Amino acid sequence: MTTAQGIDKIQDSHGYLVLTDDGAVLSSGGDLQNAESIAEKVLKLVHTANRIQVTSDKRDTFKRISVVWESYMYVITVSNQKIYVSKRQYSPQEPAVA
C-alpha cells in the first residue's frame, strides 16, 4: 500500500501532499512535490481548526478545509492520523440568474 492512498489519482489535481499529524511529509507530487513550506502552513491551519469547537459536546471536529484562490484551491482532509492535501483547479460556477 502506498502512502498516497489514491490522492495521487484525483483527476483535476495539480499536486498533493500526505503528512503525518506532526507535519512530516510522507508523500508528495505535482506542484506540491517537496513543498515543505506549504506543509508547515497546512499543519498550522489544521492545528488551529482542531481547536475550534464545532458542537457543544466538543467531540466533533472539522472534516475538510478548502482554501480557495482565484484559479486553484487546496482541499485538506484529516484521516487516520494523516493530513491529505490536494491542490486542484478552481472554476467557480456563474450564479444562476432567474
C-alpha positions in Angstrom: 0.0 0.0 0.0 1.4 3.4 -1.0 1.3 6.4 1.4 -0.6 8.5 -1.2 -3.6 6.1 -0.9 -5.2 7.3 -4.1 -4.8 11.1 -3.6 -2.3 11.0 -6.5 -5.1 9.8 -8.8 -7.5 12.7 -8.3 -8.4 13.9 -11.8 -8.1 17.6 -11.7 -5.3 17.6 -9.2 -2.2 19.8 -9.8 -0.4 18.3 -6.8 -0.7 16.6 -3.5 0.9 16.2 0.0 0.4 13.5 2.6 1.6 14.5 6.0 1.8 12.9 9.4 -0.1 14.6 12.2 3.2 16.2 13.3 3.9 17.6 9.8 6.4 15.2 8.4 5.9 14.7 4.6 5.2 11.1 3.8 4.4 11.6 0.1 4.1 14.4 -2.4 3.8 15.0 -6.1 3.0 17.5 -8.8 3.1 21.2 -7.9 3.4 20.2 -4.2 6.4 17.9 -4.7 8.7 18.6 -1.7 6.7 21.7 -0.7 7.9 21.8 2.9 6.8 25.4 3.4 3.2 24.7 2.3 3.3 21.6 4.6 4.2 23.8 7.6 1.4 26.2 6.8 -1.2 23.5 6.4 -0.1 21.9 9.7 -0.7 25.2 11.5 -4.1 25.6 9.8 -5.1 22.1 10.8 -4.0 22.6 14.4 -5.8 25.9 14.6 -9.0 24.4 13.1 -8.8 21.5 15.6 -9.1 24.0 18.5 -12.4 25.4 17.1 -15.4 23.9 18.9 -17.9 22.7 16.2 -20.5 21.2 18.6 -21.4 21.8 22.2 -20.2 18.3 23.2 -16.7 19.0 21.8 -16.5 15.6 20.2 -16.9 16.7 16.6 -14.1 18.4 14.7 -13.9 19.6 11.1 -14.0 17.1 8.3 -12.5 19.1 5.4 -11.0 22.5 4.8 -10.9 24.3 1.5 -8.6 27.2 0.9 -9.8 28.9 -2.3 -7.9 31.3 -4.6 -9.0 32.7 -7.9 -7.8 29.8 -10.1 -6.9 27.0 -7.7 -7.7 25.6 -4.2 -6.2 23.4 -1.6 -8.6 20.7 -0.2 -7.3 19.4 3.2 -8.7 16.3 4.9 -7.5 14.6 8.1 -8.0 10.8 8.4 -6.2 8.1 10.3 -3.6 10.5 11.8 -2.7 11.7 8.4 -3.3 15.0 6.6 -4.1 14.8 2.9 -3.7 18.0 0.8 -4.8 18.2 -2.8 -4.1 21.3 -5.0 -6.9 21.5 -7.5 -8.2 23.7 -10.3 -10.9 26.1 -9.1 -13.5 27.0 -11.6 -16.3 28.9 -9.9 -19.8 28.4 -11.4 -21.5 31.5 -12.6 -24.6 32.2 -10.4 -27.9 31.3 -12.0 -30.0 34.3 -12.9 -33.7 33.8 -12.6 
